[in-house]
Each structure stands twice: as structure tokens, then as C-alpha cells.
Amino acid sequence: MKNRLTIAIQKNGRLSEQSIDLLKKSGINFSYKGDKLLAKSNNLPIDILFVRSDDIPSLVSNGDADLAIVGENILIEKTLFKRTYIEKMLNLGFSKCRLSFAVPQNSNIKNFKNKKIATSYPNTVKKYLKDNKINASVTNIHGSVELTPYIGMSDVICDLVSSGATLEANNLKEIEIILQSQAVLIKNKNISAKKLSIATKVINRMEGVINAIESKYVMLNSDASKVQEICKLLPGSESPTIIPLENKNKVAIHALCQEPIFWETMEKLKEKGASSILIMPVEKILN
């Protein structure tokens, strides 16, 4: 394994499936069964480690893994107040969530002064309290955080929120967001020179996959006199391609738009005289 790039990802949970999908879309071929802790790529010198999310930052910082995909919430919690050898490379855009304070629905709590706070993210909460000069007690609890206000263990909880359904099911209301999180790609700062080239290739490929998610390839026909007006309406396009047509008064415009194309955009294009508007998905982008 010394000369093979090692990538750590979550073994189970919300990040696992999307991480595997990203690796495969990045051209890393491997087979995986749910009980395996290690998978070897059959087309690149890469090994995939399947581990607990909480262990990922230390594995990368210690050099046991060269790259990893982890939730930014875990990365921040496990690296606060520590010296690490981790470099964040990419925001990956999936597994988005937020770390929020919540209280019982019937509570009138509006600030946290002298309150008891239960959380699985004690470092992040303590930093927030310190930064905002709030005096409160923090209890570290693993699992069932939502239960603690009802057994007198806490006045407030701080936990991850995605849709808010879990809070609602436990008769809790969200009152303040302290952190927005998503999946991120991280790298060991001291990666060996032998592994750096393959790591750079993987990072570039992942960036290409992520950039393609909301990108669209747009093709349309336009009056030659309307080209500048049409091009201004194409979001995130660098330099559209203008192609002459048989009708000398008409041109075809092709553009890679790296921002979403909404129905409103298409309707505005049509108002400017665009016709035969075709929006196509993009699988990968390599800049």
C-alpha cells in the first residue's frame, strides 16, 4: 500500500452511497460489498478504506489515508483546537445539512446564557459560545440528543438538521443555525511525491464531476443581429460558439452554462427571438 493512493470514505450512513458514486464517476473502478473495510481499484493504484466518519480526520492528518470524503461538520468538530496536517480541497455539493440549536416547541428560550446545552458537537458549540461571549454549560452526548430536554438533562440541544423532520417528530423547534455543512474532499498535507500525481488526477476528475452537476450545454438558433442580447442571457457561459447557418441572417449559438438553466431563462431567450432551444445535461467537465 505504500505506493498506492489511499482514499477513506464513510462505511455506512448518508455520505457512503454518494461518496461511492462520486469515486466511480471519477473513473475509479472497484467492487464493494457492505461488510468490506478495504477495496482495491482494478484500473488505478488506489485503495478505498471504509471507516467511521469520526475517524476520517485523524486518518488523513496522520497520513494513514491520503484523501478522504467527509462531512464538513465532522471535519470542523474533530480538528478544532488541534494542530492537523489536513488541507480541504473541494466542496462536493452533496449531503448538505446544518448544525442548529433547538428547543421544545413550548419553550420561550431566546438566548443561551446559563443554559444547559446537549450536543454531539461539543467543540463546535464551545467555540460558538466563546466567540459570542456566552456563558453556558455543554454536555457531550452520543445519540438521542433530542430526548435530553424532556428528561431534564438540557434546556437546549445542538444537532444536525437536514429537512427538520426529526426535530418536528420530537416536538422541537429550530431557533439558530451555527454551521452550514456539506461533503468535502480533504488531503494530507504531507502526501508523498510518488502519490501526489495520482492524487492530483483524482482531485481534478472529482472537480470535473462536481462542476458538471448543474452545468448544461445549450444550443439554439438566433437572428445574427440578436447575438449579443442572447449571449447576455446565458448564465455562467464564458464564450459561446457562434456558427453561421445556411440562412445568412441566422446563426446557431452553442454554450456551456455552468449555472442552472430555468424555464424563465428559456422564456427570456425566446422573447429575444431564439428558436429551437435545446438544453442538454453535461456528464463531466475538465478545465
Secondary structure as UniProt FT lines:
FT   TURN            2..3
FT   STRAND          5..10
FT   HELIX           14..25
FT   TURN            26..27
FT   TURN            34..35
FT   STRAND          38..40
FT   STRAND          46..51
FT   HELIX           53..55
FT   HELIX           56..62
FT   STRAND          67..71
FT   HELIX           72..79
FT   TURN            80..81
FT   STRAND          86..91
FT   STRAND          97..104
FT   TURN            105..106
FT   TURN            113..114
FT   STRAND          116..119
FT   HELIX           122..131
FT   TURN            132..133
FT   STRAND          137..140
FT   HELIX           145..151
FT   STRAND          156..161
FT   HELIX           165..169
FT   TURN            170..171
FT   STRAND          172..181
FT   STRAND          183..188
FT   TURN            189..190
FT   HELIX           193..212
FT   STRAND          216..223
FT   HELIX           224..226
FT   HELIX           227..232
FT   TURN            235..236
FT   STRAND          241..244
FT   TURN            248..249
FT   STRAND          250..257
FT   HELIX           263..271
FT   TURN            272..273
FT   STRAND          275..281
//
